[in-house]
Amino acid sequence: MTFTDDLSFAPDFARALEFFKAQENYTVSPLIEFKGPGGLGVYAKNETQRMGLGAFKALGAPYAVARILEEAWQKETGETLSLVRMRDADFQDFAATHTFVCASAGNHGMGVAAGARMMGAGARIHLAKTVPEGFGDRLRALGAEVLRSGDVYDESVSAAIADAETTGATLLADGTWAGYTEIPKLVMEGYCVIAEEMRQQFEVSGVWPTHVYLQAGVGGLAAAMSHMIRLNWAEQPELIVVEPSAAACLKTSNLAGQPTRSDGPDSNMGRLDCKEPSIVAWAVLERCDVNYETLSEEEGVAAAEAVTALGIATTPSGAAGYGALCKRTTEQGNAKETRPLVIISEGLA
């Protein structure tokens, strides 16, 4: 895999959808409706049961692992692999010689570990001390080696980069930075499946959302969703990217006109607590005409409690889009023609 600073993003989302449809544990995640603030009808894409991992991240790293190993196999043997061929013993033996390493605030590491196990490869995940030990236990249950590296997420990222450089393992990050952009695009390509599932569902109903709320850490999910919505949705909604006030790196970058770090205290929206934006995600969002909203810690907690009370157990990270909807409704009022869509991005660990 060649590392470049190419900020373009033109995903082969049909290929990603084909890959997941071939997996026994793939199903289309539910698109439901419920009454939100002020009785407003809300669409919610429920990712809390996605492929046994309980988060949208199940669509990112597992797909990237397969694509990276496929490319490595083709380079070594000259053979183009089919999805069925990936299950054969010789390919699994080849995969066993590869290790994937990453830093994680929780869910991305689960995706890397699950993808590596599915293909027969190894995984090593670096966690900062702020990540709950429950995630470490779940990673180990998937066969991954878990290392505690640094006090905060940024320090675990640095540790993962150093690990890959020292050991020759493949760095599989979900963020991008100067000199490292291509592998995370595969992760984002997997996320595109969510938007394509919804497009097909809305095509059937003929009723489309007017507003879509997209929570963001480094920005991979928000950018992939924004790209797909602008690419092929029949009716175009307003897109609102939602970040913790303590980690609003994408909003800060938008205001600065370039990727810009945004420092702040630790956020209880842990999977969104990223101070450095993905440069590819930033570039995608800049061309997709998005607006930004930030949430306080209290607003994140209230959103999680509200969504959980509706029957979808989630976290402040998972409910952040709903929190922004509630905040906007309070500030701007409830227009009857508004049909908002939120992503419930993760369940409770």
ZADO-1210 file (C-alpha; in nm, 4 decimals, padded with zeros to 6 digits):
<atoms>
<atom x="00.0000" y="00.0000" z="00.0000" code="MET" pos="1"/>
<atom x="00.1498" y="00.3301" z="-00.1125" code="THR" pos="2"/>
<atom x="00.1406" y="00.6189" z="00.1314" code="PHE" pos="3"/>
<atom x="00.0648" y="00.9562" z="-00.0279" code="THR" pos="4"/>
<atom x="-00.0920" y="01.2867" z="00.0659" code="ASP" pos="5"/>
<atom x="-00.3791" y="01.2432" z="-00.1799" code="ASP" pos="6"/>
<atom x="-00.6859" y="01.3985" z="-00.0166" code="LEU" pos="7"/>
<atom x="-00.9303" y="01.2736" z="-00.2800" code="SER" pos="8"/>
<atom x="-01.2001" y="01.0229" z="-00.1863" code="PHE" pos="9"/>
<atom x="-01.3773" y="00.8203" z="-00.4560" code="ALA" pos="10"/>
<atom x="-01.4887" y="00.5015" z="-00.2790" code="PRO" pos="11"/>
<atom x="-01.5920" y="00.1803" z="-00.4526" code="ASP" pos="12"/>
<atom x="-01.8963" y="00.1470" z="-00.2276" code="PHE" pos="13"/>
<atom x="-02.0480" y="-00.1276" z="-00.4440" code="ALA" pos="14"/>
<atom x="-01.7412" y="-00.3402" z="-00.3802" code="ARG" pos="15"/>
<atom x="-01.7693" y="-00.2796" z="-00.0072" code="ALA" pos="16"/>
<atom x="-02.1366" y="-00.3754" z="-00.0096" code="LEU" pos="17"/>
<atom x="-02.0557" y="-00.6916" z="-00.2090" code="GLU" pos="18"/>
<atom x="-01.7903" y="-00.7856" z="00.0468" code="PHE" pos="19"/>
<atom x="-02.0246" y="-00.7538" z="00.3424" code="PHE" pos="20"/>
<atom x="-02.3142" y="-00.9300" z="00.1721" code="LYS" pos="21"/>
<atom x="-02.0810" y="-01.2307" z="00.1415" code="ALA" pos="22"/>
<atom x="-02.0301" y="-01.2406" z="00.5204" code="GLN" pos="23"/>
<atom x="-02.2580" y="-01.4706" z="00.7195" code="GLU" pos="24"/>
<atom x="-02.3083" y="-01.2163" z="00.9981" code="ASN" pos="25"/>
<atom x="-02.4062" y="-00.9246" z="00.7742" code="TYR" pos="26"/>
<atom x="-02.7565" y="-00.7823" z="00.7885" code="THR" pos="27"/>
<atom x="-02.8853" y="-00.4364" z="00.7034" code="VAL" pos="28"/>
<atom x="-02.9009" y="-00.2413" z="01.0293" code="SER" pos="29"/>
<atom x="-03.2474" y="-00.1136" z="01.1285" code="PRO" pos="30"/>
<atom x="-03.3762" y="00.2218" z="01.0128" code="LEU" pos="31"/>
<atom x="-03.6462" y="00.3110" z="01.2616" code="ILE" pos="32"/>
<atom x="-03.8687" y="00.6047" z="01.3486" code="GLU" pos="33"/>
<atom x="-03.9492" y="00.7435" z="01.6916" code="PHE" pos="34"/>
<atom x="-04.0846" y="01.0587" z="01.8514" code="LYS" pos="35"/>
<atom x="-03.8088" y="01.2986" z="01.9460" code="GLY" pos="36"/>
<atom x="-03.8023" y="01.6460" z="02.1035" code="PRO" pos="37"/>
<atom x="-04.1390" y="01.8175" z="02.0941" code="GLY" pos="38"/>
<atom x="-04.2976" y="01.5100" z="01.9359" code="GLY" pos="39"/>
<atom x="-04.0864" y="01.5518" z="01.6231" code="LEU" pos="40"/>
<atom x="-04.0638" y="01.2395" z="01.4080" code="GLY" pos="41"/>
<atom x="-03.7027" y="01.1217" z="01.3932" code="VAL" pos="42"/>
<atom x="-03.5376" y="00.8642" z="01.1681" code="TYR" pos="43"/>
<atom x="-03.2632" y="00.6683" z="01.3433" code="ALA" pos="44"/>
<atom x="-03.0126" y="00.4315" z="01.1852" code="LYS" pos="45"/>
<atom x="-02.9406" y="00.1855" z="01.4651" code="ASN" pos="46"/>
<atom x="-02.5818" y="00.0583" z="01.4502" code="GLU" pos="47"/>
<atom x="-02.5799" y="-00.0826" z="01.8045" code="THR" pos="48"/>
<atom x="-02.5987" y="-00.4462" z="01.6900" code="GLN" pos="49"/>
<atom x="-02.3831" y="-00.4236" z="01.3772" code="ARG" pos="50"/>
<atom x="-02.2212" y="-00.7615" z="01.2971" code="MET" pos="51"/>
<atom x="-02.1775" y="-00.8650" z="01.6569" code="GLY" pos="52"/>
<atom x="-01.9465" y="-00.5735" z="01.7423" code="LEU" pos="53"/>
<atom x="-02.2164" y="-00.3294" z="01.8437" code="GLY" pos="54"/>
<atom x="-02.0942" y="-00.0292" z="01.6435" code="ALA" pos="55"/>
<atom x="-02.0587" y="00.1094" z="01.2916" code="PHE" pos="56"/>
<atom x="-01.6848" y="00.0406" z="01.3139" code="LYS" pos="57"/>
<atom x="-01.7609" y="-00.3217" z="01.2196" code="ALA" pos="58"/>
<atom x="-01.7888" y="-00.1961" z="00.8603" code="LEU" pos="59"/>
<atom x="-01.4546" y="-00.0138" z="00.8499" code="GLY" pos="60"/>
<atom x="-01.1455" y="-00.1986" z="00.9654" code="ALA" pos="61"/>
<atom x="-01.2626" y="-00.5531" z="00.8741" code="PRO" pos="62"/>
<atom x="-01.3093" y="-00.4393" z="00.5161" code="TYR" pos="63"/>
<atom x="-00.9732" y="-00.2635" z="00.5151" code="ALA" pos="64"/>
<atom x="-00.7976" y="-00.5731" z="00.6527" code="VAL" pos="65"/>
<atom x="-00.9415" y="-00.7853" z="00.3726" code="ALA" pos="66"/>
<atom x="-00.8494" y="-00.5347" z="00.1014" code="ARG" pos="67"/>
<atom x="-00.4933" y="-00.4911" z="00.2316" code="ILE" pos="68"/>
<atom x="-00.4355" y="-00.8661" z="00.2469" code="LEU" pos="69"/>
<atom x="-00.5914" y="-00.9106" z="-00.0959" code="GLU" pos="70"/>
<atom x="-00.3523" y="-00.6535" z="-00.2426" code="GLU" pos="71"/>
<atom x="-00.0528" y="-00.8126" z="-00.0671" code="ALA" pos="72"/>
<atom x="-00.1495" y="-01.1582" z="-00.1953" code="TRP" pos="73"/>
<atom x="-00.1919" y="-01.0339" z="-00.5505" code="GLN" pos="74"/>
<atom x="00.1449" y="-00.8593" z="-00.5371" code="LYS" pos="75"/>
<atom x="00.3158" y="-01.1775" z="-00.4155" code="GLU" pos="76"/>
<atom x="00.1369" y="-01.4393" z="-00.6281" code="THR" pos="77"/>
<atom x="-00.0146" y="-01.2508" z="-00.9200" code="GLY" pos="78"/>
<atom x="-00.3541" y="-01.4052" z="-00.8401" code="GLU" pos="79"/>
<atom x="-00.6691" y="-01.1962" z="-00.8169" code="THR" pos="80"/>
<atom x="-00.8695" y="-01.3253" z="-00.5214" code="LEU" pos="81"/>
<atom x="-01.2403" y="-01.3916" z="-00.5086" code="SER" pos="82"/>
<atom x="-01.4315" y="-01.3537" z="-00.1840" code="LEU" pos="83"/>
<atom x="-01.4686" y="-01.7316" z="-00.1642" code="VAL" pos="84"/>
<atom x="-01.0959" y="-01.7815" z="-00.2258" code="ARG" pos="85"/>
<atom x="-01.0177" y="-01.5809" z="00.0885" code="MET" pos="86"/>
<atom x="-01.1499" y="-01.8688" z="00.2965" code="ARG" pos="87"/>
<atom x="-00.8957" y="-02.1181" z="00.1608" code="ASP" pos="88"/>
<atom x="-00.6194" y="-02.2536" z="00.3827" code="ALA" pos="89"/>
<atom x="-00.3278" y="-02.1188" z="00.1766" code="ASP" pos="90"/>
<atom x="-00.4634" y="-01.7647" z="00.1920" code="PHE" pos="91"/>
<atom x="-00.5304" y="-01.7965" z="00.5649" code="GLN" pos="92"/>
<atom x="-00.1713" y="-01.9204" z="00.6121" code="ASP" pos="93"/>
<atom x="-00.0516" y="-01.6159" z="00.4186" code="PHE" pos="94"/>
<atom x="-00.2661" y="-01.3866" z="00.6333" code="ALA" pos="95"/>
<atom x="-00.1199" y="-01.5416" z="00.9487" code="ALA" pos="96"/>
<atom x="00.2167" y="-01.3878" z="00.8591" code="THR" pos="97"/>
<atom x="00.0660" y="-01.0385" z="00.8831" code="HIS" pos="98"/>
<atom x="-00.0085" y="-00.8300" z="01.1904" code="THR" pos="99"/>
<atom x="-00.2235" y="-00.5178" z="01.2014" code="PHE" pos="100"/>
<atom x="-00.1567" y="-00.2515" z="01.4611" code="VAL" pos="101"/>
<atom x="-00.3593" y="00.0518" z="01.5590" code="CYS" pos="102"/>
<atom x="-00.4502" y="00.2896" z="01.8364" code="ALA" pos="103"/>
<atom x="-00.8091" y="00.2961" z="01.9464" code="SER" pos="104"/>
<atom x="-01.0525" y="00.4733" z="02.1728" code="ALA" pos="105"/>
<atom x="-01.2540" y="00.1515" z="02.1678" code="GLY" pos="106"/>
<atom x="-01.4560" y="00.0632" z="01.8589" code="ASN" pos="107"/>
<atom x="-01.1917" y="00.0960" z="01.5852" code="HIS" pos="108"/>
<atom x="-00.9720" y="-00.1491" z="01.7707" code="GLY" pos="109"/>
<atom x="-01.2637" y="-00.3913" z="01.7858" code="MET" pos="110"/>
<atom x="-01.2961" y="-00.3664" z="01.4085" code="GLY" pos="111"/>
<atom x="-00.9247" y="-00.4273" z="01.3528" code="VAL" pos="112"/>
<atom x="-00.9245" y="-00.7237" z="01.5898" code="ALA" pos="113"/>
<atom x="-01.2378" y="-00.8753" z="01.4359" code="ALA" pos="114"/>
<atom x="-01.1125" y="-00.8253" z="01.0811" code="GLY" pos="115"/>
<atom x="-00.7744" y="-00.9759" z="01.1602" code="ALA" pos="116"/>
<atom x="-00.9337" y="-01.2785" z="01.3261" code="ARG" pos="117"/>
<atom x="-01.1723" y="-01.3288" z="01.0333" code="MET" pos="118"/>
<atom x="-00.8815" y="-01.3375" z="00.7886" code="MET" pos="119"/>
<atom x="-00.6416" y="-01.5307" z="01.0123" code="GLY" pos="120"/>
<atom x="-00.4048" y="-01.2381" z="01.0744" code="ALA" pos="121"/>
<atom x="-00.2722" y="-01.0962" z="01.4016" code="GLY" pos="122"/>
<atom x="-00.3757" y="-00.7717" z="01.5703" code="ALA" pos="123"/>
<atom x="-00.2095" y="-00.5492" z="01.8273" code="ARG" pos="124"/>
<atom x="-00.4100" y="-00.2622" z="01.9731" code="ILE" pos="125"/>
<atom x="-00.2720" y="00.0345" z="02.1681" code="HIS" pos="126"/>
<atom x="-00.5113" y="00.1871" z="02.4227" code="LEU" pos="127"/>
<atom x="-00.4649" y="00.5040" z="02.6242" code="ALA" pos="128"/>
<atom x="-00.5337" y="00.4846" z="02.9952" code="LYS" pos="129"/>
<atom x="-00.8636" y="00.6715" z="02.9408" code="THR" pos="130"/>
<atom x="-01.0150" y="00.3755" z="02.7521" code="VAL" pos="131"/>
<atom x="-01.2249" y="00.1526" z="02.9827" code="PRO" pos="132"/>
<atom x="-01.0753" y="-00.1880" z="03.0574" code="GLU" pos="133"/>
<atom x="-01.3937" y="-00.3456" z="02.9278" code="GLY" pos="134"/>
<atom x="-01.2762" y="-00.2643" z="02.5763" code="PHE" pos="135"/>
<atom x="-00.9430" y="-00.4279" z="02.6493" code="GLY" pos="136"/>
<atom x="-01.1195" y="-00.7454" z="02.7620" code="ASP" pos="137"/>
<atom x="-01.3338" y="-00.7495" z="02.4482" code="ARG" pos="138"/>
<atom x="-01.0262" y="-00.7015" z="02.2290" code="LEU" pos="139"/>
<atom x="-00.8474" y="-00.9908" z="02.3968" code="ARG" pos="140"/>
<atom x="-01.1549" y="-01.2086" z="02.3470" code="ALA" pos="141"/>
<atom x="-01.1127" y="-01.1436" z="01.9737" code="LEU" pos="142"/>
<atom x="-00.7539" y="-01.2649" z="01.9894" code="GLY" pos="143"/>
<atom x="-00.5812" y="-00.9268" z="01.9858" code="ALA" pos="144"/>
<atom x="-00.2785" y="-00.8304" z="02.1896" code="GLU" pos="145"/>
<atom x="-00.3593" y="-00.5200" z="02.3966" code="VAL" pos="146"/>
<atom x="-00.1028" y="-00.2641" z="02.5079" code="LEU" pos="147"/>
<atom x="-00.1656" y="00.0349" z="02.7319" code="ARG" pos="148"/>
<atom x="00.0174" y="00.3227" z="02.5658" code="SER" pos="149"/>
<atom x="00.0027" y="00.6789" z="02.6909" code="GLY" pos="150"/>
<atom x="-00.2298" y="00.8894" z="02.8978" code="ASP" pos="151"/>
<atom x="-00.4489" y="01.0111" z="02.6086" code="VAL" pos="152"/>
<atom x="-00.5511" y="00.8981" z="02.2596" code="TYR" pos="153"/>
<atom x="-00.2875" y="01.1060" z="02.0776" code="ASP" pos="154"/>
<atom x="-00.0138" y="00.9277" z="02.2720" code="GLU" pos="155"/>
<atom x="-00.1540" y="00.5852" z="02.1851" code="SER" pos="156"/>
<atom x="-00.1539" y="00.6876" z="01.8174" code="VAL" pos="157"/>
<atom x="00.2142" y="00.7779" z="01.8414" code="SER" pos="158"/>
<atom x="00.2834" y="00.4430" z="02.0065" code="ALA" pos="159"/>
<atom x="00.1031" y="00.2546" z="01.7294" code="ALA" pos="160"/>
<atom x="00.3004" y="00.4406" z="01.4613" code="ILE" pos="161"/>
<atom x="00.6268" y="00.3578" z="01.6366" code="ALA" pos="162"/>
<atom x="00.5176" y="-00.0049" z="01.6758" code="ASP" pos="163"/>
<atom x="00.4516" y="-00.0419" z="01.3034" code="ALA" pos="164"/>
<atom x="00.7805" y="00.1234" z="01.2111" code="GLU" pos="165"/>
<atom x="00.9749" y="-00.1002" z="01.4484" code="THR" pos="166"/>
<atom x="00.8067" y="-00.4354" z="01.3857" code="THR" pos="167"/>
<atom x="00.6976" y="-00.4139" z="01.0238" code="GLY" pos="168"/>
<atom x="00.3316" y="-00.4577" z="01.1180" code="ALA" pos="169"/>
<atom x="00.0711" y="-00.2811" z="00.9058" code="THR" pos="170"/>
<atom x="-00.0573" y="00.0391" z="01.0629" code="LEU" pos="171"/>
<atom x="-00.4350" y="00.0432" z="01.0196" code="LEU" pos="172"/>
<atom x="-00.5527" y="00.3780" z="01.1501" code="ALA" pos="173"/>
<atom x="-00.8922" y="00.5360" z="01.0938" code="ASP" pos="174"/>
<atom x="-00.7446" y="00.8856" z="01.0779" code="GLY" pos="175"/>
<atom x="-00.5200" y="01.0370" z="00.8133" code="THR" pos="176"/>
<atom x="-00.2256" y="01.2733" z="00.8355" code="TRP" pos="177"/>
<atom x="00.0574" y="01.3971" z="00.6145" code="ALA" pos="178"/>
<atom x="00.2234" y="01.0929" z="00.4594" code="GLY" pos="179"/>
<atom x="-00.0557" y="00.8532" z="00.5588" code="TYR" pos="180"/>
<atom x="-00.3844" y="00.8737" z="00.3705" code="THR" pos="181"/>
<atom x="-00.4569" y="00.5601" z="00.1678" code="GLU" pos="182"/>
<atom x="-00.5313" y="00.2840" z="00.4193" code="ILE" pos="183"/>
<atom x="-00.7864" y="00.4912" z="00.6161" code="PRO" pos="184"/>
<atom x="-00.9721" y="00.5554" z="00.2891" code="LYS" pos="185"/>
<atom x="-01.0479" y="00.1825" z="00.2828" code="LEU" pos="186"/>
<atom x="-01.1931" y="00.2126" z="00.6331" code="VAL" pos="187"/>
<atom x="-01.4103" y="00.5012" z="00.5130" code="MET" pos="188"/>
<atom x="-01.5089" y="00.3011" z="00.2052" code="GLU" pos="189"/>
<atom x="-01.6535" y="00.0382" z="00.4362" code="GLY" pos="190"/>
<atom x="-01.8537" y="00.3022" z="00.6229" code="TYR" pos="191"/>
<atom x="-02.0180" y="00.4013" z="00.2939" code="CYS" pos="192"/>
<atom x="-02.2307" y="00.0868" z="00.3236" code="VAL" pos="193"/>
<atom x="-02.4405" y="00.2627" z="00.5912" code="ILE" pos="194"/>
<atom x="-02.5375" y="00.5477" z="00.3599" code="ALA" pos="195"/>
<atom x="-02.6063" y="00.3117" z="00.0704" code="GLU" pos="196"/>
<atom x="-02.8317" y="00.0937" z="00.2873" code="GLU" pos="197"/>
<atom x="-03.0314" y="00.4014" z="00.3828" code="MET" pos="198"/>
<atom x="-03.0471" y="00.5323" z="00.0261" code="ARG" pos="199"/>
<atom x="-03.2080" y="00.2082" z="-00.0825" code="GLN" pos="200"/>
<atom x="-03.4523" y="00.2224" z="00.2089" code="GLN" pos="201"/>
<atom x="-03.5527" y="00.5835" z="00.1399" code="PHE" pos="202"/>
<atom x="-03.5897" y="00.5086" z="-00.2325" code="GLU" pos="203"/>
<atom x="-03.8538" y="00.2512" z="-00.1431" code="VAL" pos="204"/>
<atom x="-04.0483" y="00.4822" z="00.0890" code="SER" pos="205"/>
<atom x="-04.0070" y="00.7919" z="-00.1254" code="GLY" pos="206"/>
<atom x="-03.9721" y="01.0026" z="00.1904" code="VAL" pos="207"/>
<atom x="-03.6285" y="01.1478" z="00.2544" code="TRP" pos="208"/>
<atom x="-03.4775" y="01.3199" z="00.5604" code="PRO" pos="209"/>
<atom x="-03.4386" y="01.6960" z="00.5544" code="THR" pos="210"/>
<atom x="-03.1531" y="01.7050" z="00.8077" code="HIS" pos="211"/>
<atom x="-02.8827" y="01.4465" z="00.8826" code="VAL" pos="212"/>
<atom x="-02.6780" y="01.4635" z="01.2028" code="TYR" pos="213"/>
<atom x="-02.3358" y="01.2983" z="01.1845" code="LEU" pos="214"/>
<atom x="-02.1161" y="01.2639" z="01.4914" code="GLN" pos="215"/>
<atom x="-01.7430" y="01.2914" z="01.4400" code="ALA" pos="216"/>
<atom x="-01.4158" y="01.2116" z="01.6086" code="GLY" pos="217"/>
<atom x="-01.1405" y="01.2335" z="01.3464" code="VAL" pos="218"/>
<atom x="-01.4237" y="01.2543" z="01.0918" code="GLY" pos="219"/>
<atom x="-01.4169" y="00.9277" z="00.8962" code="GLY" pos="220"/>
<atom x="-01.7830" y="00.8343" z="00.9407" code="LEU" pos="221"/>
<atom x="-01.9097" y="01.1883" z="00.8906" code="ALA" pos="222"/>
<atom x="-01.7039" y="01.2318" z="00.5745" code="ALA" pos="223"/>
<atom x="-01.7992" y="00.8950" z="00.4237" code="ALA" pos="224"/>
<atom x="-02.1676" y="00.9592" z="00.4909" code="MET" pos="225"/>
<atom x="-02.1508" y="01.3146" z="00.3585" code="SER" pos="226"/>
<atom x="-01.9767" y="01.2001" z="00.0403" code="HIS" pos="227"/>
<atom x="-02.2371" y="00.9334" z="-00.0277" code="MET" pos="228"/>
<atom x="-02.5342" y="01.1574" z="00.0475" code="ILE" pos="229"/>
<atom x="-02.4054" y="01.4246" z="-00.1888" code="ARG" pos="230"/>
<atom x="-02.3186" y="01.1598" z="-00.4491" code="LEU" pos="231"/>
<atom x="-02.6420" y="00.9716" z="-00.4959" code="ASN" pos="232"/>
<atom x="-02.9298" y="01.0623" z="-00.2631" code="TRP" pos="233"/>
<atom x="-03.2327" y="01.1766" z="-00.4634" code="ALA" pos="234"/>
<atom x="-03.3185" y="01.4546" z="-00.2166" code="GLU" pos="235"/>
<atom x="-03.0450" y="01.6556" z="-00.0505" code="GLN" pos="236"/>
<atom x="-03.0648" y="01.7263" z="00.3235" code="PRO" pos="237"/>
<atom x="-02.8794" y="01.9713" z="00.5416" code="GLU" pos="238"/>
<atom x="-02.5766" y="01.7937" z="00.6897" code="LEU" pos="239"/>
<atom x="-02.4749" y="01.8727" z="01.0473" code="ILE" pos="240"/>
<atom x="-02.1430" y="01.7410" z="01.1817" code="VAL" pos="241"/>
<atom x="-02.1514" y="01.7001" z="01.5598" code="VAL" pos="242"/>
<atom x="-01.8459" y="01.7113" z="01.7886" code="GLU" pos="243"/>
<atom x="-01.7808" y="01.7458" z="02.1611" code="PRO" pos="244"/>
<atom x="-01.7052" y="02.1039" z="02.2608" code="SER" pos="245"/>
<atom x="-01.3894" y="01.9604" z="02.4173" code="ALA" pos="246"/>
<atom x="-01.2703" y="01.8146" z="02.0847" code="ALA" pos="247"/>
<atom x="-01.4104" y="02.0204" z="01.7975" code="ALA" pos="248"/>
<atom x="-01.1174" y="01.9657" z="01.5609" code="CYS" pos="249"/>
<atom x="-01.3252" y="01.9594" z="01.2417" code="LEU" pos="250"/>
<atom x="-01.5179" y="02.2766" z="01.3208" code="LYS" pos="251"/>
<atom x="-01.1901" y="02.4440" z="01.4181" code="THR" pos="252"/>
<atom x="-01.0368" y="02.3280" z="01.0889" code="SER" pos="253"/>
<atom x="-01.3335" y="02.4599" z="00.8933" code="ASN" pos="254"/>
<atom x="-01.2981" y="02.8015" z="01.0552" code="LEU" pos="255"/>
<atom x="-00.9227" y="02.8016" z="00.9960" code="ALA" pos="256"/>
<atom x="-00.9480" y="02.6849" z="00.6351" code="GLY" pos="257"/>
<atom x="-00.6972" y="02.4077" z="00.6944" code="GLN" pos="258"/>
<atom x="-00.6610" y="02.0989" z="00.9167" code="PRO" pos="259"/>
<atom x="-00.6112" y="02.2370" z="01.2661" code="THR" pos="260"/>
<atom x="-00.5699" y="02.0786" z="01.6058" code="ARG" pos="261"/>
<atom x="-00.8256" y="02.1614" z="01.8753" code="SER" pos="262"/>
<atom x="-00.7135" y="02.1006" z="02.2310" code="ASP" pos="263"/>
<atom x="-00.9437" y="02.0691" z="02.5289" code="GLY" pos="264"/>
<atom x="-01.0179" y="01.8579" z="02.8354" code="PRO" pos="265"/>
<atom x="-01.1055" y="01.4888" z="02.8168" code="ASP" pos="266"/>
<atom x="-01.4599" y="01.4313" z="02.6912" code="SER" pos="267"/>
<atom x="-01.7087" y="01.1732" z="02.8153" code="ASN" pos="268"/>
<atom x="-01.7926" y="01.1261" z="02.4464" code="MET" pos="269"/>
<atom x="-01.4838" y="00.9074" z="02.4405" code="GLY" pos="270"/>
<atom x="-01.5047" y="00.7738" z="02.0860" code="ARG" pos="271"/>
<atom x="-01.5394" y="01.1330" z="01.9623" code="LEU" pos="272"/>
<atom x="-01.2639" y="01.2740" z="02.1829" code="ASP" pos="273"/>
<atom x="-01.0139" y="01.3365" z="01.9028" code="CYS" pos="274"/>
<atom x="-00.8133" y="01.6567" z="01.8993" code="LYS" pos="275"/>
<atom x="-00.6559" y="01.6121" z="01.5544" code="GLU" pos="276"/>
<atom x="-00.8723" y="01.5836" z="01.2397" code="PRO" pos="277"/>
<atom x="-00.8261" y="01.3323" z="00.9611" code="SER" pos="278"/>
<atom x="-00.6950" y="01.5419" z="00.6738" code="ILE" pos="279"/>
<atom x="-00.8884" y="01.3362" z="00.4169" code="VAL" pos="280"/>
<atom x="-01.2117" y="01.3622" z="00.6176" code="ALA" pos="281"/>
<atom x="-01.1588" y="01.7379" z="00.6518" code="TRP" pos="282"/>
<atom x="-01.1132" y="01.7744" z="00.2749" code="ALA" pos="283"/>
<atom x="-01.4271" y="01.5703" z="00.2032" code="VAL" pos="284"/>
<atom x="-01.6376" y="01.7701" z="00.4482" code="LEU" pos="285"/>
<atom x="-01.5116" y="02.0977" z="00.3040" code="GLU" pos="286"/>
<atom x="-01.6619" y="02.0098" z="-00.0357" code="ARG" pos="287"/>
<atom x="-01.9863" y="01.8618" z="00.0993" code="CYS" pos="288"/>
<atom x="-02.1473" y="02.1819" z="00.2316" code="ASP" pos="289"/>
<atom x="-02.1834" y="02.0765" z="00.5949" code="VAL" pos="290"/>
<atom x="-02.2618" y="02.2764" z="00.9072" code="ASN" pos="291"/>
<atom x="-02.1181" y="02.2144" z="01.2537" code="TYR" pos="292"/>
<atom x="-02.2628" y="02.1732" z="01.6009" code="GLU" pos="293"/>
<atom x="-02.0873" y="02.1088" z="01.9311" code="THR" pos="294"/>
<atom x="-02.2149" y="01.9432" z="02.2468" code="LEU" pos="295"/>
<atom x="-02.1272" y="01.9998" z="02.6092" code="SER" pos="296"/>
<atom x="-02.0555" y="01.7028" z="02.8314" code="GLU" pos="297"/>
<atom x="-02.3950" y="01.7430" z="02.9965" code="GLU" pos="298"/>
<atom x="-02.5721" y="01.7510" z="02.6603" code="GLU" pos="299"/>
<atom x="-02.3967" y="01.4305" z="02.5558" code="GLY" pos="300"/>
<atom x="-02.5053" y="01.2496" z="02.8709" code="VAL" pos="301"/>
<atom x="-02.8633" y="01.3743" z="02.8385" code="ALA" pos="302"/>
<atom x="-02.8780" y="01.2534" z="02.4787" code="ALA" pos="303"/>
<atom x="-02.7584" y="00.9045" z="02.5762" code="ALA" pos="304"/>
<atom x="-03.0155" y="00.8857" z="02.8529" code="GLU" pos="305"/>
<atom x="-03.2942" y="00.9983" z="02.6194" code="ALA" pos="306"/>
<atom x="-03.2094" y="00.7493" z="02.3441" code="VAL" pos="307"/>
<atom x="-03.1637" y="00.4671" z="02.5942" code="THR" pos="308"/>
<atom x="-03.5068" y="00.5492" z="02.7400" code="ALA" pos="309"/>
<atom x="-03.6482" y="00.5058" z="02.3884" code="LEU" pos="310"/>
<atom x="-03.5207" y="00.1467" z="02.3894" code="GLY" pos="311"/>
<atom x="-03.1804" y="00.1801" z="02.2195" code="ILE" pos="312"/>
<atom x="-02.9080" y="00.1459" z="02.4816" code="ALA" pos="313"/>
<atom x="-02.6193" y="00.3706" z="02.3817" code="THR" pos="314"/>
<atom x="-02.3482" y="00.6071" z="02.5037" code="THR" pos="315"/>
<atom x="-02.2905" y="00.9831" z="02.4792" code="PRO" pos="316"/>
<atom x="-02.0783" y="00.9123" z="02.1710" code="SER" pos="317"/>
<atom x="-02.3476" y="00.6981" z="02.0122" code="GLY" pos="318"/>
<atom x="-02.6228" y="00.9513" z="02.0822" code="ALA" pos="319"/>
<atom x="-02.4311" y="01.2682" z="01.9934" code="ALA" pos="320"/>
<atom x="-02.6293" y="01.3287" z="01.6755" code="GLY" pos="321"/>
<atom x="-02.9522" y="01.3096" z="01.8693" code="TYR" pos="322"/>
<atom x="-02.8077" y="01.5487" z="02.1258" code="GLY" pos="323"/>
<atom x="-02.7388" y="01.8034" z="01.8529" code="ALA" pos="324"/>
<atom x="-03.0934" y="01.7620" z="01.7214" code="LEU" pos="325"/>
<atom x="-03.2325" y="01.8301" z="02.0693" code="CYS" pos="326"/>
<atom x="-03.0067" y="02.1337" z="02.1077" code="LYS" pos="327"/>
<atom x="-03.1072" y="02.2777" z="01.7718" code="ARG" pos="328"/>
<atom x="-03.4764" y="02.2137" z="01.8348" code="THR" pos="329"/>
<atom x="-03.4537" y="02.4018" z="02.1651" code="THR" pos="330"/>
<atom x="-03.2702" y="02.6940" z="02.0070" code="GLU" pos="331"/>
<atom x="-03.4531" y="02.7185" z="01.6734" code="GLN" pos="332"/>
<atom x="-03.7939" y="02.5626" z="01.7317" code="GLY" pos="333"/>
<atom x="-03.9584" y="02.2630" z="01.5693" code="ASN" pos="334"/>
<atom x="-04.0560" y="02.3090" z="01.2041" code="ALA" pos="335"/>
<atom x="-04.3328" y="02.0654" z="01.1065" code="LYS" pos="336"/>
<atom x="-04.1765" y="01.9900" z="00.7695" code="GLU" pos="337"/>
<atom x="-03.8452" y="01.8829" z="00.9262" code="THR" pos="338"/>
<atom x="-03.7597" y="01.5123" z="00.9046" code="ARG" pos="339"/>
<atom x="-03.4289" y="01.4634" z="01.0871" code="PRO" pos="340"/>
<atom x="-03.2074" y="01.1550" z="01.0686" code="LEU" pos="341"/>
<atom x="-02.9566" y="01.0538" z="01.3362" code="VAL" pos="342"/>
<atom x="-02.7050" y="00.7704" z="01.3556" code="ILE" pos="343"/>
<atom x="-02.6994" y="00.5738" z="01.6802" code="ILE" pos="344"/>
<atom x="-02.3410" y="00.4727" z="01.6219" code="SER" pos="345"/>
<atom x="-02.2684" y="00.2360" z="01.9107" code="GLU" pos="346"/>
<atom x="-02.4298" y="00.0316" z="02.1838" code="GLY" pos="347"/>
<atom x="-02.3180" y="-00.0137" z="02.5406" code="LEU" pos="348"/>
<atom x="-01.9999" y="-00.2201" z="02.5775" code="ALA" pos="349"/>
</atoms>
